[in-house]
Amino acid sequence: MTKADVVVGVDVGGTKIAVGAVTRAGEILRSERYPMDRSTQHTSLASIQAALDGFMAEWSAPAPLALGFGVVGRTDPAAGVWVRAMNIPISAPVDMTARFGARYGLRAAVDNDVHAATLAELYWGAGRNADDFVYLNVGTGTAAGLVTNGRLVRGAGNHAGEFGHSFTGIAPDVACPCGRRGCLEPVASGGGLIERARELLPAYPRSPLAAADAAAQLNAHTIFVHADAGDPLAVRLANDMVSALGIALANLVNLLDPQTIVVGGGVWADGWLLPRVWHIVQTTALAGALSDLQGMVPSSLNPDHVGLLGAATLAWDLVNERQ
């Protein structure tokens, strides 16, 4: 069968599944979004299959070269296995190649979504001109992708980049879902900010964040706005986040000596956070490492497409390995 010079990327999220055809140049030729039913592992996998079936049923071009899956949680890319996840209930390992690749007669690759997004930045985004960079995603959670000598650092068990579980000494008693206390993520992520605000609100009865929460408008942007207005609770939350991210990033700069820090995820979107964190990095990291660091920049990729592009890079890596 003749095959097109495109791959299909599948970005598996907690509420939706994005599927798209992507060229070697990172151009999305066609993309669709489908619903995700994450009630159980069975319904989650059935949702992915329905999304792919729907997308491929409308495929009129020659067959794609491969499939790439960007997923949350732990993966084993070498084996093509989605090992487990929490917010999508994957409790038993799933062989993505056997389950989905074989269904369409295609090779399939899988990795976690932040690793995939890091590769998208490396190939087509703000990291494409840097051999050494850090991609820091701060959205609902906090995680990092590390690129050294032009290659993604995965670690022995594909755990590299668990930046959200760094310890900075900021708010050391705050509990983390991992079971420890003092991790970065509960203090410096969108989800962590909201949860911590709710926990602290009884001690700040006059905070406008209570009204924001009642109106379902409690988010990072709202907290930053009220911090600028001087609300003590918002100031505490925002300052802790800035300090924790800045210190953790400075440690990473000292360790890795990157050329660039690329930031992505919804919490950076309004521009409030980046200059403040960058100031902490500049005043905390070692001068030698800072001399090589060219800056801290927002992702140049469309935030609505970065997950899909990341999934596509996994497929392109698979194709290129066999050529």
PyMOL commands that set and color helices and strands:
alter all, ss='L'
color gray80, all
select helices_A, chain A and resi 41-57+96-104+113-124+163-165+190-203+209-214+220-228+232-256+266-268+273-284+287-292+306-321
alter helices_A, ss='H'
color red, helices_A
select strands_A, chain A and resi 6-12+16-23+28-35+66-71+74-76+81-84+94-95+107-112+133-138+142-148+151-152+260-264+295-298
alter strands_A, ss='S'
color yellow, strands_A
deselect
rebuild
show_as cartoon
